[in-house]
Amino acid sequence: MPTCNDTNIHPATFLLASIPGLGPDRLWISIPFCLLYLTAILGNGLILFVVKSQRNLHQPMYFFLSMLSVTDLGLSASTMPTVLGVFLFNAREIDIDVCLAQLFFIHTFSIMESSVLLAMAFDRFVAIRHPLQYISTLTDSRIGNIWVASIIRGSGLHIPAVILLKWLPYSGIQPLSYSYCLHPDVMKVACADTTPNSFYGLFIVLSTLVLDSVLIVLSYILILRTVLSITSWRERLKALNTCVSHICATLLFYTPLISLSMIHRFKEKALPESQILLSYLHLLFPPVLNPIIYSIKTKEIRKQIKKIFQNYSAKRFQCEY
């Protein structure tokens, strides 16, 4: 609990945390973090470039993949300044307004990613269950509306959360648990009753992440029923193979999140390091691994990326000779 008194309540400065026990090794640990962010930016940027530049990829599945890449870039951009600032320069102090802005974008992009993963599950259901109506069902305008709805949903739910945190009093320089700001972490250092904040945070989680995960599971139950109704084993495997990338992306996003929830529930039995590790995994690994997974498992994406590098190599060879 924070140390609070009436003479020390003022606009707060928060103290971001490094990984416990690093000491002078924090500069070394900054190297993998830099590589992770660089991989995330290059990988997702390459996916966006390929989908935009290749007209044969202007299809619903690849539009949703582009949305996933945008949310992953947003997540990386939201955490990168403070994470690298802490590990490279030991810049741990952060003003409350900057902290609240960061947590707004982190949570907004997290909800947007959950929304996009749900939309991608629906995309796979329509493609497998009603292949002849696939293009007519998921038109460009409907896909655009889904994207706008995910933005409004993510940002609209977190504007009140930020306002509620801004109204709370804070005392002095309060230490946080991570090298970035999160809603529960900021809430716990306030010098006031945070029950309304807790209930509103629970409402956000239940109405977004929990609801989305349940609907994704239901979508795959319907997909599995459809696949099992196909007589040919070859066609069954072909249909399921189109879902592998999305299943991996979904597990990559939700598994650390569910594990974090279990740790919060049974905190006295869990190591503090496991909570910090899972938080970093949840925010850093999906932006890094999603483009790799889709590049490996999606034939058209892999083919176009290979063509881009071949053209680049050919042009470079011509310039040299």
Summary of the structure (lengths in Angstrom):
residues: 321
radius of gyration: 22.0
end to end distance: 68.0
largest distance: 75.0
contacts: 988
relative contact order: 0.14
helix: 80%
strand: 3%
